[in-house]
Structure formats: structure tokens, C-alpha cells
Amino acid sequence: MKLNKDQFMEQGYLIIPGLFNPRKLETMRTSCEIALERQKVIWARDREPGAPPGGAYETANQPRLTFRDHEIMDRETAPIIEDFWADEGTLDIASQLLCNPEPNITQMWMMVNPVSDHPGGTGWHRDVHVHDMAPMEALANDFNENGPKYVQWNVALYDDDVLWVVPGSHKRINTITENNELRKDDKNPISGGVPVKLKAGDGVVYSNFLLHWGSNYTTKKRRTLHGGHAIFSSYSDLNFIDSLMPSTQDIFTCDVRRSEHKQNVTESVLRSAIDKDAEGYRRGLENLQPNVGRHGKTALTIYLSKIALHTKILKDPEFALEHPKVVRNRPKSLHPITLNWGPEFSDRFSNDESSILWQRFKKLDSLLQSETDDLEPGYQGDHMKYVVNKLPEGSDSESVVRSWTHNN
């Protein structure tokens, strides 16, 4: 399928009508209902004390289930993965849009309607949390220069107009008007916002940097696939692939090999930083993301600075206590699309190496912080001192590298 990539780059999203033909749509509906019934059993089993019998299915404003679960996946539910997430056509679309044509499957979810209405849904937001990502200007510059490192999907099994977007907002910071409207009420339409109207079988692929809104969650039947493809991914458990066809299993094992390679490259780049090896560091960035431009290198360098911070936090309890709880907890989680490979990655470095690594990126981390706690509306996370919008002067990749050599 030939896509209008220019439109995607400009607007931040593409609607793909008839992504599922009628036959595939019925297969998907059948498989997804089976998966949902199995998930309901899990939700009921795992409910918290005092929760209603259905657990999260009865309490969540947007229940969602993952297909990366061996309790859900078998030959009855396998078409969900085989005919969409790992389908040749889906991977081709992702290849055309991503900055590098190596799409790795990330999360595979389905969003379903709640059992009671939840007006306002998620509220307007970007999937940007500055404490472990980068200022929006840096992310936008990277996107405009190189294209996305990650693309996100919504595919409707029944008519769906829950998602709203502000076209083009992925390429810039918030406007004054947007900030004013979001501060007043972030759970209603804002200027420039449009609903993404999907008919059953349609899909939308979009940048998660867009200002977007999961609007009113009602009891109207909703079965919408949600997740993405990225140039970086990681899997802690592949048990869910056992029931898939061998050719589909091969796609996931290939993703795992690529992930292991990227993790090794990440370590190599960081070791170049430890050694103040400027050329090795630059080559490493190119290996992480071939043909990456200068703005993309800056985004990668900021992500690498977060690894240095996370590694130091995990190695040094006293250092960890100097940081807010949300920053202390982030190293314990996994977010591979921003090179957060999880806590085990820190085991590749000794305590002494983690201290040296932190020294290489400490100045950058300081530059990325403001004097006061700051969080503009439309971003995820708590108020903290990391800069949300503008990339501070001296925070680019080359300035960071020069700071090592100038301090010899």
C-alpha cells in the first residue's frame, strides 16, 4: 500500500480506510471477543480486595487488554496478531513511516468500552513525559528532520470516533491559546481539535507527540486495537508466541535479536562517552539510528543522558534520594522506544563506571532543568524541574561531546 507520507509528516496522522476487509473484520471480531472473555476471567481473579467481582473491567474508565499474554493467546485468538500486528501489510505501512524501515512490534492492546459512562475520557495530552524523554522542541525537531521513531495505531472493529487530535501539533510546542484552553478544561474540544472518525475496519496511524484526546468513554460497544511499531523494542517474555504460526514467531524472534543488538550498541555508545571517545560516540549514534541527522542525534543523546541518570540512581541509593520519587522510580520500568532498556541494563556497568558515566552527562541534565517546577498542560507526569518546551542552548549532541574533550 502506497501511503501519503508527506501528509503524515505534516498532519501527524493518516486514516487508512478499509484496513480490514469484511472477512478479516469478522475474524478479528470473533477472536477479540474470545480474548476479552478470557481477560474478564483474569480481571476477576486478580481484583483488589474490596473491588467489584469483575475487577478492572468494572472499575476502569477505559478497560484494555494486552495480547502479549500466554493466558489469552492460542489458535482461536492468534489471528489478532497474525492478521494485524505482524501482518505483512501492517509492517509495510510502519516501514514507510518510521525513520528507519525496521518496524518492531511494541505493545498490542485492545481498548474496550467501560460498564458505565466516563465523560471527558483521558483529557487532552501528548504521550510525552519530560522526566525521561526530552523537551518538546527537541522531539519535534527530530520528527521533522528524520521522521518518527515510533508510530501508534487505533484500528476500529466497530465505528469509533472517540479519538480527537490537533493536526500538526506534533511538530511544535503548545500555543498560548491551547495552554489557556487546556488549563480551563482539558476534557472538552479545544481550538483546532478534530475527531478521528473511523468506520468499522478503518485504522489510523499517528504520532503520539500529537495533542490528542480519548474523549467520552461511554458504554457504546467499543473494540479498538491500540499499540504501535518502533525502531526500538524489547520483550521480557515471549511465551505468548507459542501458538502463533512459525512465520509469525520468526518476526518476534527477529525483533528480539534486533533489540539485543540495539542494547549492545547502546552500551557501546555509553562506553565511548566514558572513554571520552568522541568519534566512537558519533559512530555509535549512527549505529543506533542509521542516517540520523543532527536533531535526531540530540534526541538520542538526551535519551542516553537519562540512562546515565537511571544507572547512577540504581547504583547509588544516596544519590537516588536527591531526586523526586517519579525520577527515582523510572529506572525500575521499561520504555524501549526512548532507550530505557529496563533496570537490568544497569548491570552492564560497575559502580565506578556509573559515576564516570554520570559525570559525562551531568551538565546536560542540569541544562535540561529550570529554576522552578514546571509542567504545561497537555504533558504527562508530575510537576518537576525538567524543561517541557524549549531546548536550552548547549543541549545539542555536539555541545555535549565537546564538553568532554574541552575538560581533558
Secondary structure, 3 states (H helix, E strand, C coil): CCCCHHHHHHHCEEEECCCCCHHHHHHHHHHHHHHHHHHHHHHHHCCCCCCCCCCHHHHCCCCEEECCCCCCCCCCCCHHHHHHHCCHHHHHHHHHHCCCCCCEEEEEEEEECCCCCECCCCCCECCCCCCCCCCHHHHHHHHHHHCCCEEEEEEECCCECCEEECCCHHHCCCCHHHHHHHHHCCCCCCCCCEECCECCCCEEEECCCCCEEECCECCCCCEEEEEEEECCCCCCCCHHHCCCCHHHHHHHHHHHHHHHHHHHHHHHHHHHHHCCCHHHHHHHHHHHCCCCCHHHHHHHHHHHHHHHHHHHHHHCHHHHCCCCHHHHHHHHCCEHHHCECCHHHHHHCCHHHHHHHHHHHHHHHHHCEEEEEECCCCCCCCCEEECCCCCCCCCCHHHHHHHHHHCC
